[in-house]
Amino acid sequence: MNTLPLTAAQEILITTVKVLVFFGVLLGIFSGMTYVERRMLAFMQFRLGPNRTGPFGLLQPIADGIKLFFKEEFMPQGAQPFLFLAAPAVAVITAFLAIAVVPYGGSITMPTWDSLPAWLAGREIPLQIADLDVGVLYIFAITSLGVYGIVMAGWAAGNKYALIGGLRSSAQMFSYELALGLSWVGVILLAGSLKLDDIVNAQNGPWGALQWYCVLQFPAFIVYVIAATAEVNRTPFDLPEAETELVAGFHTEYSSMRFALLQMAEYVNMITVAAIGTNLFLGGWLSPVPFLPDGIVWFLLKMAAVLFYFIWLRGTLPRLRYDQLMHFGWKTLVPVATVWVLVTAGAIAFWERTPR
């Protein structure tokens, strides 16, 4: 393995390449998710879904992108111009920033080809843009900022339906972020670290999937799954959009590429919470059985399972009423998450004090 020290320019070059690759992969997953969701919902509802554009409708995301790119953009007469234009940018930038510290599969070793420069050949490169010691806190802070994009979009449009959607989103996110953060505490206590790769490695052991935190922290895992669904405004917690009540909620007045940016932010947030949940509770890139090798394939399969869960919920459950949503968050999820944090902390303290 190449252990030669890197210059600042070489580190910047590697980071830039990783950013471009991750950005391209995320755009590809976003496009694919729009197609997969529409096809799967159609299957669940005994419809065909998009099947005309290209073989099996696979080119439908490209057609939608071209349509949105050339569609007319307009701004309501009573809108706040700067905030109306800035809201989609804030939403999508925070979505991409949050996923920057998520590891995807340990690391890869570059080949030792003669065509590669000496400083790169044989070097081990982590599959992660930024490796922060406080990665979990960074994610929680950045995802908390995402609500500002939605609130700005709802308020700046000058539309009563959009305003109600923005207010709902702010109340919903603040409520469910508390339960979401509490669901992480037990995992952090068990792993003893705020770094996501350390949390993944802490789940490695001879028992495979039985040592993952979705088993050891099962109540916290259930709280995370529910709170994350509400965090990304997915059914049955899609009250900020609520087509039957608010037309389209906070993005009622958006069209063309501004609407596309808001949709991209929603799907990237889905990918983010799926990747975080995979690392925190599902062992990240670790194999579920000890005799199989670890790798990025396992990470992608687990993340795909979580994304399928989001689609399955949308095709299965009806939307909650707003009062039911708030009561469930404050009176069920937060108490359950709090009690489980106390149980986990007590168990760890008892285990450390017990002589062995």
N, C-alpha and C positions, 0 to 999 in steps of 0.2 A: 504494500500500500504506500502511495506517495504521501510523504509527510513534510515536504518542502514548505517553508513558510510562504504565504501569499502576500503580495504587495497590495496596497489599497486599491490600485487600478484593477488588479485581477479579481479581488473580492467584489468590487462594483460590477465588473463584467459578469461574473457568475450570478450575482443577485439579479442583474437586469435580465439575463437569459431566463432565470427561473420565474421572474415576474411575468415575462411575455408568455412563457409556456403555460403557467398556471392560469393566466388571463384567457388564453386561447382555449384551454381545456374547460374552464368555467363557462365560456360562451357556448362551447359545443354542448356541454351538459344542459345548459339553459334551453338551447334550441331543441335538443332531444327530449327534454322533459315536457315541453309544450305539446310535442307530437304524442309522446307516450301517454300523457295524462288524458288527452282527448280520445285516443284510441281505447284506453282502458275504461274510461267512463262510458264510452259508447258500448263496449262489450258488456259492462254491468247493466246497462239500460236497454239492451237488445237493439242497439243501433249499429251503424257501420262506422261512423266517424269519418275523418279525412282519409279518402282512398282514391282521389282522382289525380292529384298533383304528383307525378312520378310514380314509380312502382310502389304499391301499397300505401301511397300517400306520403312517402318519406321526404319528398321535397316541399311539403306543406309549410314547415317553418321558414324556409327560404322565401317562398311566395308571400307569407305573412310579413316577413321583414321588408321585402321590396315594396309591398303595399303601404306599410306604415312609413317607410322612408319618403315616399312620394305623396303621401296624404297631406292635405292642407292643414296647417297649424293655425289655430285661432286663440284669442284671449278674450274672456268676457269683459264687457265694458266696465264693470265695477271692480275688476280684479286689481290686486297690488302687483304691479309688473315685476319688480325685482324678486319678491318672494315667490310669485307664481312660476318664474323661470328657474329659481334656485332650488325649489323643493325636489324635483326629480333628481337633480345632481346630488343633493345632500343624501337622499335615500339610497342611491346606487353606490356612492362613494363609501358611505359607512358600511354597506353590505360587503363590498370588496375588501375594505380594511380589516374587518373582523376575521376574515378567513385567512389572512396573511400569516398568522402564527400557528395554524393548524397543521400538524404533521400528517403525511399521507402514507408513509410506508417505511419508516426507518431511514435508510440511505441506500444509494446505489454507488457502485464502484465503476469509474470510467475505464474503458478498455485501454490497453497499453499499445495502441497503434503507433507506428512511426510517424503518421501524418498529424498526430496530436502534439501540441507543444509539451515540453518536458514537465512544466508545472501542473498540467492538467491530466496527463496520462497516469492511470492507476490511482487517481485521487478519489477519496470517498466523499460524496456530496449528499448532504441530507435532503430528503424530499420535503422541504419546508422553507418558506421564504425567510422568516425571521424566527429565531429560537430565543424566546424571552424567558427569564427566570420567573416572571409573574404573568405567564401567558394566559392563565384562567382569568385573572383580574383584568387584563387588557381586553379580552373578549367581552367580558361583562360590561366594561366601560364603553366600548365602541358600540355594542348592540343597543345599549341604553340611549345612545345618541340617535339611533335610527328613527325613533319616534318623532324627532323634530321634523324630518322630511315629510312625514305623513300629516302632522299637525299644520305645518306650513302650507302644504297642498290644500288642506281642507279650509283653512282660514283665508288664504290669499285669493281663492277663486271667486269670492263674493257670492257664493251659492249656498242656500240654506241646507241642502242635502249634503253637500261637501263639508260644510261646517260641522254638522251633526256627526258625520263619519270621522272627522278629525278629532272631535271631542271624545267620541267613543274609543278611538284608537289610543289616545293618551291615557284615559282611565284604565283601559284594558291592559295596556303594556305595563303601566306602573303597578297594577295589582298582581299580575302574573309574573313579573320579573322578580318579585320577592320570593315567591315559591320556587321559581327557577333557580335563583341563587342559593337558596337553602338546600335544594336537592344536590348541589355540588359539594356542600360542606363535608358530608360524610366521606365522599370519595377523596377529598383533599386530606382529611384526617387519616384515612387508611394509607394513602400513598405517601404522605409526609412531604408533599411538594406541590407547587403551583405550576410546574412545567408539564405540558401535555405529554411529552415523550416519557418523562419519568412516571406519570400516571399509567401510561400504557405498559411500560416495563414492569411496574409493580403488579400487574395482573398476569404476568408470565409465571408459569409453574408447571409441575408434573401432572396436574389434574386438568389442564386445558381450559375448556369453557366453564368448568365448575368454579374456577378461581376468578372469573370476570366479575366486575362489580354489579352487573345486572342481576347476579345471583346473590352476592354478599350484601348488596344494597338494593334489594328488590323494591321496597316501598319508595325509596328515593328515585329509582329508575322509573316507576310508574308516575310519580309526581313530575319528573323531568319530561316525560313523553307528553303528558297532558299540558303542562305549562308551555312547552316549546310549541305545541300546536297553536295555543292561543297567542304566543309571541309573534308568530309569523302570519297571523290572521287567516288561518285555514279553517274550513268547516270542521266541527260545528261552531267555531268561535270567530266566524267571519263577519261579525257585527259592524266593523268599520266600513264594509262594502255593502252587504245586505241588499242585493239587487231588488228584492220584493218590497223593501221599505225605502231605500235611499237611492234608487236608480243604480248608482255605482259607487256611492259613498264619496270618499275623499278625492277620487280621480274622475268624478263625473264630468268635469269641464276640460279634461285633458284629451288630446288626440295626437296623432302622428308619433314622432320619435319621443316626445315627452311622455306619452302614455306607455311607449315601449320601455322607457327607462324605469318607470314605476313598476311595470310587470317584471322587468329584469331584476329589480331590487327584491321583489317578493320571492322569486325563484332562487336567487342567490342566497337569500336568508334561509330558505328551506334547505339548500345544500349545506349551508354553514351549520345549522342546528343538527342536521343529520351527521355531518363530519364530527362535530363536537360530541354528540351522543355516542358515536362509534368509538371515539377515543376514551371517553370517560367511563362508559359502562359496558361496551362490547369488545374490549380488548384491542381496539385499533387494528393494526395489521397482523396481530397474532393469530395463529391457527387455532381452530376450536379443538383439535385433537393433537396430542403432543408429537405424534410421529410424522405429521405433515409439515413441510417447511412454511415459515412465515413469509409474508410479502404483501405487496400493494394490492394483489388480487383479492385477498381476504378483506382488506379495507373497502375496496370498491363494492364487493358483494354485500357487506354489512350496510354500507351507506345506501345502496340500492334498495335493501329491504326496508330501511327507515323511510325512504322516499315513497316506496310503494304504500307504506302505512298512511302517509298523507293523502295519497290518491284514493285509497280504499275508504278512508273516512269521508271524503267528499262525496263518494258515490253511495254511501250507506246511511249516514246520520243526518237528521234534520238540524236546522240552525236553532240554537238556544235563544230564549228571550234574554234581553239585556240584564234584567234583574236576576235571572237564573245564573247568568255568566258571572256577575259580580259576587253573588252569594256563594257560588261554588268556589271561586278563587279565595275569598277571605275566610269563609267559614269551614272549608274542607281542606283545600290544598295547603294553605299556610299552616294550620295547626298540625296536619299530618307531617309535613316537612320539618317543622320545629321539633315535634316529639321525636322524630327519627334521628335528628341531629343529636339530641340529648342522649338517646339510646346508644348511638354509635360512640359518642364521646365517653359515656360511662363504661361501655364494653372495652374500649381501648385502655382507659385508665385502670380498669380491673385486671386486664391481661398483663399490663406492664408491671403492676404491683404484685402479681402472683408469682411466687418463686418457682423456677423451673430447673 
